[in-house]
Amino acid sequence: MKVETRTGYVEESMAIPGPMEDLDGAPDYERLKTIAASTGGKVLGRGDDLLKEIEAYAAKVQNRFVEERRLPLWAKLYVLIPILGLLGMEWYFRRRWGLV
């Protein structure tokens, strides 16, 4: 097996135990139907209309968008005033007790 990328390539050998003649590359339609049924999907054959299925899927899809808005603490007045008040009190008491 050889993999080439822009930065270089890697080449490795791998042993495949057992004969490969009994393996089939064709899809197993029964297994595909089972997977589709368990996940809520559909299996379409050659006679089925793909465009009709796509339109049906698009019709039932909900078009919702979640808007996320982030505001810093300083943008909220009810948070800013107590913080400034506490910092001001700290400064006042330090000046009063001679700590500054």
C-alpha positions as CSV (number, residue, x, y, z in Angstrom):
1,M,0.0,0.0,0.0
2,K,1.4,3.4,-0.9
3,V,0.1,6.8,0.2
4,E,1.4,10.0,-1.4
5,T,0.9,13.5,-0.1
6,R,2.4,16.9,-0.7
7,T,4.9,16.5,2.1
8,G,6.0,12.9,1.1
9,Y,4.9,9.4,0.8
10,V,4.5,6.3,3.0
11,E,4.8,2.8,1.6
12,E,3.9,-0.3,3.6
13,S,3.4,-4.0,3.0
14,M,0.4,-5.8,4.4
15,A,-0.3,-9.5,4.5
16,I,-3.9,-10.6,3.7
17,P,-4.4,-14.1,5.2
18,G,-6.8,-16.4,3.4
19,P,-8.1,-16.5,-0.2
20,M,-9.9,-13.5,-1.6
21,E,-12.0,-15.4,-4.1
22,D,-15.0,-15.8,-1.8
23,L,-15.3,-12.1,-1.1
24,D,-17.8,-10.2,-3.2
25,G,-17.5,-6.5,-4.0
26,A,-21.2,-6.1,-4.9
27,P,-23.4,-4.4,-2.2
28,D,-25.6,-6.6,0.0
29,Y,-29.0,-5.1,-0.5
30,E,-30.6,-6.9,2.4
31,R,-28.0,-5.5,4.8
32,L,-28.5,-2.0,3.3
33,K,-32.3,-2.3,3.8
34,T,-31.8,-3.4,7.4
35,I,-29.4,-0.5,8.1
36,A,-31.8,2.0,6.4
37,A,-34.8,0.6,8.4
38,S,-32.9,0.9,11.7
39,T,-31.7,4.5,11.1
40,G,-34.8,5.8,9.5
41,G,-33.4,6.0,6.0
42,K,-34.6,4.7,2.6
43,V,-33.1,2.4,0.0
44,L,-33.9,3.4,-3.5
45,G,-33.7,1.0,-6.5
46,R,-33.1,1.9,-10.1
47,G,-36.9,2.3,-10.8
48,D,-37.4,4.7,-7.9
49,D,-37.5,8.4,-8.5
50,L,-34.5,10.0,-6.7
51,L,-35.7,13.6,-7.4
52,K,-39.1,12.9,-5.8
53,E,-37.4,11.5,-2.6
54,I,-35.2,14.6,-2.4
55,E,-38.1,16.9,-2.7
56,A,-40.0,15.0,-0.1
57,Y,-37.1,15.2,2.3
58,A,-36.6,18.9,1.6
59,A,-40.3,19.6,2.3
60,K,-40.2,18.1,5.8
61,V,-36.9,19.6,6.9
62,Q,-37.4,22.4,9.4
63,N,-35.5,25.6,8.5
64,R,-34.5,26.8,12.0
65,F,-31.4,28.8,12.9
66,V,-30.1,29.3,16.4
67,E,-28.7,32.7,16.9
68,E,-26.0,33.0,19.6
69,R,-25.2,36.4,21.0
70,R,-22.3,37.1,23.3
71,L,-22.1,40.2,25.4
72,P,-19.3,41.0,27.8
73,L,-20.1,41.7,31.4
74,W,-19.4,45.4,30.9
75,A,-22.2,45.7,28.3
76,K,-24.8,44.9,31.0
77,L,-25.6,47.8,33.2
78,Y,-27.0,45.8,36.1
79,V,-23.6,44.0,36.4
80,L,-21.4,47.0,35.6
81,I,-22.8,49.2,38.4
82,P,-22.3,46.8,41.3
83,I,-18.7,46.0,40.1
84,L,-17.8,49.7,39.8
85,G,-19.5,50.3,43.2
86,L,-17.4,47.5,44.9
87,L,-14.2,48.7,43.3
88,G,-15.0,52.3,44.4
89,M,-15.7,51.2,47.9
90,E,-12.4,49.3,48.0
91,W,-10.5,52.3,46.8
92,Y,-12.3,54.5,49.4
93,F,-11.5,52.2,52.3
94,R,-7.9,51.8,51.3
95,R,-7.5,55.6,51.1
96,R,-9.3,56.1,54.5
97,W,-7.2,53.5,56.3
98,G,-3.9,54.6,54.7
99,L,-3.2,51.5,52.7
100,V,-2.7,53.4,49.4
